[in-house]
Amino acid sequence: MPSVVRCFGEDGFDCGFECAGAELALDRLVRVARILASAEKTLGGLEKAALWLRRPNRALGGEVPLSLLDTEVGEQLVEDALK
């Protein structure tokens, strides 16, 4: 993963293309954190939430919830499955 200096440059400005991978990874990390918090609340514990995220889910057509968190659309599908 690129360093913060490589991503933002020494002067703090975005340096463009090199940062794309880090930005996507950060977006996914934020989605995972939001869904994990929601699942923990809904399912009554962190261990249950983590297990739910890693197992195929019938409400998601057999997809593993964690695998859908690369996009906002996937996040919404996972959130809907938690309700």
Summary of the structure (lengths in Angstrom):
residues: 83
radius of gyration: 15.7
end to end distance: 34.1
largest distance: 48.4
contacts: 210
relative contact order: 0.12
helix: 71%
strand: 2%
